[in-house]
Amino acid sequence: MGGHASSLVDATHGTEWLHGHGTWPTSAVSSSFTDVSLSQAKKMIHNANVGDQRLWEQVKLHKDALPAKRATLESALDQRMKDMRPLCHAYMMQRAELAGIGAAQCAAAQGRLNASEVGYDSGPSGCLNESQAALIRGTPGSLPQARCTHSSHQLLCSERLRELLDGAPSPASSTAATEQHKSPLSMDEEVRAWCHPAYSLPAKKLSPELARGALPAAGGSEDEMDEEHNLDDSAHVA
């Protein structure tokens, strides 16, 4: 141990003798090596390795302390996840509703609007004011609304759904990132940064029939299967 081989360099013979080439240096420059007694040589080696020995003892102490420190870290992570679980659950539930039932209802409304004969001033209210929206940087807290027309008939729910599925940042994050000249995270990425990466919502257990698109078997129902697969916190992945 050590790292003091450089002190054995001979000015005349170099370091070839260290690698088995050449002969042991015997010049006057290296005479100090031949004049050292065995006890002195051992003392020099000991002194050279004292620092490494101290470091090795520190390594062993840190290794012995690791289990307790790891347990403390795991406890802190578990407590943090318990504190964040209600918020993570609420976000993912609302996102699932928006991307599921809400998206289907919005798509149906958008389809009916697209199929209807909308004039230039007789359409319903609730569409995106595209001219004002084009002037907004980032994700707006509220969308500019206008009356639907033949040439502009994007519903507000369709625009919000597009922002959600395309990974738009939240309005607050978008404003802060613009001021700091940074690329903002999407709402999903921001939630993932706070919630455990393995966190997921409980899912319904599908019967083989429903998975194939068929009705449940006689005498059974999806509600009964839900009762067997309780949708409580125990179904979450922590």
C-alpha positions as CSV (number, residue, x, y, z in Angstrom):
1,M,0.0,0.0,0.0
2,G,1.2,3.5,-0.5
3,G,2.1,5.1,-3.7
4,H,5.6,6.1,-2.9
5,A,7.4,4.1,-5.6
6,S,8.4,7.3,-7.2
7,S,10.9,7.8,-4.3
8,L,12.9,4.8,-5.6
9,V,13.7,6.5,-8.9
10,D,17.5,6.6,-9.6
11,A,18.8,9.6,-11.4
12,T,21.2,7.6,-13.5
13,H,19.4,4.3,-14.1
14,G,15.8,5.5,-14.2
15,T,13.1,3.0,-13.2
16,E,14.0,0.1,-15.4
17,W,15.2,-2.0,-12.5
18,L,11.7,-1.7,-10.9
19,H,10.3,-3.7,-13.8
20,G,13.0,-6.4,-13.9
21,H,15.2,-4.7,-16.5
22,G,18.7,-3.5,-15.9
23,T,20.5,-3.8,-12.5
24,W,19.9,-2.5,-9.0
25,P,21.2,1.1,-8.9
26,T,24.6,1.3,-7.2
27,S,25.7,4.9,-8.1
28,A,26.6,7.4,-5.5
29,V,23.3,9.1,-6.0
30,S,21.4,6.0,-4.8
31,S,23.8,5.0,-2.1
32,S,21.3,6.0,0.5
33,F,19.3,2.9,-0.3
34,T,22.2,0.5,0.3
35,D,23.1,2.2,3.6
36,V,19.6,1.7,5.1
37,S,19.4,-1.1,7.7
38,L,16.5,-3.6,7.7
39,S,14.8,-2.0,10.7
40,Q,15.1,1.4,9.1
41,A,13.6,0.1,5.8
42,K,10.7,-1.4,7.7
43,K,10.1,1.9,9.5
44,M,10.2,3.8,6.2
45,I,7.6,1.4,4.7
46,H,5.5,1.7,7.9
47,N,5.5,5.5,7.7
48,A,4.6,5.5,4.1
49,N,1.6,3.3,4.7
50,V,0.3,5.0,7.9
51,G,-1.9,7.4,5.9
52,D,-3.4,4.6,3.8
53,Q,-4.1,2.5,7.0
54,R,-6.0,5.4,8.5
55,L,-8.1,5.7,5.4
56,W,-8.8,2.0,5.4
57,E,-10.0,2.2,9.0
58,Q,-12.4,5.0,8.0
59,V,-13.7,2.9,5.1
60,K,-14.5,0.1,7.6
61,L,-16.2,2.5,10.0
62,H,-18.4,3.9,7.1
63,K,-19.2,0.3,6.0
64,D,-20.4,-0.6,9.5
65,A,-22.5,2.5,9.7
66,L,-24.2,1.9,6.3
67,P,-27.1,-0.4,7.5
68,A,-28.4,2.1,10.1
69,K,-28.1,5.0,7.7
70,R,-29.8,3.0,4.9
71,A,-32.7,2.2,7.3
72,T,-33.0,5.9,8.2
73,L,-33.1,6.8,4.5
74,E,-35.7,4.2,3.7
75,S,-37.9,5.5,6.6
76,A,-37.6,9.0,5.3
77,L,-38.5,8.0,1.8
78,D,-41.5,5.9,3.0
79,Q,-42.8,8.9,5.1
80,R,-42.4,11.2,2.1
81,M,-44.3,8.9,-0.1
82,K,-47.1,8.6,2.5
83,D,-47.3,12.4,2.6
84,M,-47.4,12.7,-1.2
85,R,-49.8,9.8,-1.8
86,P,-53.1,11.8,-1.5
87,L,-51.8,14.4,-3.9
88,C,-50.4,11.9,-6.4
89,H,-53.7,9.9,-6.2
90,A,-55.8,13.0,-6.8
91,Y,-53.8,14.1,-9.8
92,M,-53.7,10.7,-11.5
93,M,-57.5,10.2,-10.8
94,Q,-58.4,13.5,-12.4
95,R,-56.0,12.9,-15.3
96,A,-57.5,9.5,-15.9
97,E,-61.0,11.0,-15.9
98,L,-60.0,13.8,-18.3
99,A,-58.2,11.4,-20.7
100,G,-61.0,8.8,-20.4
101,I,-64.6,9.8,-19.9
102,G,-64.0,13.5,-20.3
103,A,-62.1,13.0,-23.5
104,A,-64.8,10.8,-25.0
105,Q,-67.5,13.4,-24.1
106,C,-65.4,16.3,-25.5
107,A,-64.7,14.3,-28.7
108,A,-68.5,13.7,-29.1
109,A,-69.3,17.4,-28.6
110,Q,-66.5,18.4,-31.0
111,G,-67.8,15.9,-33.6
112,R,-71.4,17.2,-33.4
113,L,-70.1,20.7,-33.8
114,N,-67.9,19.8,-36.8
115,A,-70.9,18.1,-38.4
116,S,-73.3,20.9,-37.8
117,E,-73.8,23.8,-40.2
118,V,-72.3,26.7,-38.3
119,G,-72.4,30.2,-39.8
120,Y,-70.0,33.0,-39.3
121,D,-72.0,34.6,-36.4
122,S,-74.7,32.1,-35.4
123,G,-72.6,29.4,-33.7
124,P,-72.7,28.6,-30.0
125,S,-70.2,30.1,-27.5
126,G,-67.4,28.0,-26.1
127,C,-64.8,27.8,-28.8
128,L,-61.2,28.9,-28.7
129,N,-60.4,32.5,-29.7
130,E,-57.5,31.5,-32.0
131,S,-56.3,35.0,-32.7
132,Q,-55.9,35.8,-29.0
133,A,-54.5,32.4,-28.2
134,A,-51.7,32.8,-30.7
135,L,-50.4,35.8,-28.7
136,I,-50.1,33.9,-25.4
137,R,-46.7,32.4,-24.6
138,G,-46.7,29.1,-22.7
139,T,-49.7,27.5,-21.1
140,P,-52.4,30.0,-20.2
141,G,-54.3,29.8,-17.0
142,S,-57.5,30.4,-18.8
143,L,-58.2,30.1,-22.5
144,P,-59.7,33.1,-24.5
145,Q,-63.2,32.2,-25.5
146,A,-65.1,33.2,-28.6
147,R,-68.3,32.2,-30.4
148,C,-67.9,29.2,-32.7
149,T,-67.8,30.0,-36.4
150,H,-67.5,28.2,-39.7
151,S,-63.8,28.8,-39.8
152,S,-63.0,28.6,-36.1
153,H,-64.7,25.8,-34.2
154,Q,-62.1,24.3,-31.8
155,L,-63.9,23.7,-28.5
156,L,-62.1,24.8,-25.3
157,C,-62.2,21.3,-24.0
158,S,-60.6,20.0,-27.1
159,E,-57.7,22.5,-26.7
160,R,-57.2,21.7,-23.1
161,L,-57.2,18.0,-23.8
162,R,-54.6,18.5,-26.6
163,E,-52.4,20.4,-24.1
164,L,-52.7,17.6,-21.6
165,L,-51.9,14.8,-24.0
166,D,-49.2,16.7,-25.8
167,G,-47.3,17.2,-22.5
168,A,-47.9,20.9,-22.0
169,P,-46.4,22.4,-18.8
170,S,-48.7,23.7,-16.1
171,P,-49.5,27.5,-16.3
172,A,-47.3,28.3,-13.2
173,S,-44.3,26.2,-14.4
174,S,-44.7,27.6,-17.9
175,T,-44.5,31.2,-16.6
176,A,-41.5,30.5,-14.3
177,A,-39.6,28.7,-17.1
178,T,-40.2,31.5,-19.5
179,E,-38.8,34.0,-17.0
180,Q,-35.7,31.8,-16.4
181,H,-35.3,30.9,-20.1
182,K,-35.5,27.2,-19.4
183,S,-37.5,24.4,-21.0
184,P,-40.4,23.6,-18.6
185,L,-41.4,20.1,-17.7
186,S,-44.8,18.7,-18.7
187,M,-47.4,18.3,-16.0
188,D,-46.9,14.6,-16.0
189,E,-43.2,14.9,-15.7
190,E,-43.5,17.4,-12.9
191,V,-45.8,15.1,-11.0
192,R,-43.4,12.2,-11.6
193,A,-40.6,14.3,-10.1
194,W,-42.6,14.5,-6.9
195,C,-44.3,11.2,-6.8
196,H,-42.6,7.8,-6.7
197,P,-41.8,6.6,-10.2
198,A,-43.5,3.2,-9.5
199,Y,-46.7,4.9,-8.2
200,S,-49.8,3.8,-10.1
201,L,-53.5,3.8,-9.7
202,P,-55.4,0.6,-8.8
203,A,-56.9,-1.0,-11.9
204,K,-60.0,-3.1,-12.2
205,K,-59.4,-6.8,-12.7
206,L,-60.9,-7.7,-16.1
207,S,-62.6,-11.0,-16.7
208,P,-61.4,-13.0,-19.7
209,E,-64.8,-12.4,-21.3
210,L,-64.6,-8.6,-20.9
211,A,-61.0,-8.6,-22.1
212,R,-62.2,-10.2,-25.4
213,G,-65.0,-7.6,-25.6
214,A,-67.7,-10.1,-24.6
215,L,-70.3,-9.9,-21.8
216,P,-69.4,-11.4,-18.4
217,A,-70.2,-15.0,-17.9
218,A,-73.6,-15.9,-16.6
219,G,-73.9,-15.5,-12.8
220,G,-71.0,-13.1,-12.6
221,S,-70.6,-9.3,-13.0
222,E,-67.8,-6.8,-13.1
223,D,-69.1,-5.3,-9.8
224,E,-68.6,-8.6,-8.1
225,M,-65.0,-8.8,-9.4
226,D,-64.4,-5.3,-8.1
227,E,-65.4,-6.4,-4.6
228,E,-62.9,-9.2,-4.9
229,H,-60.2,-6.8,-6.0
230,N,-60.6,-4.0,-3.5
231,L,-59.7,-0.6,-4.9
232,D,-58.2,0.7,-1.7
233,D,-54.7,2.0,-0.8
234,S,-53.4,-1.6,-0.6
235,A,-53.6,-1.9,-4.3
236,H,-51.2,0.9,-4.9
237,V,-47.6,0.2,-5.9
238,A,-45.3,2.0,-3.5
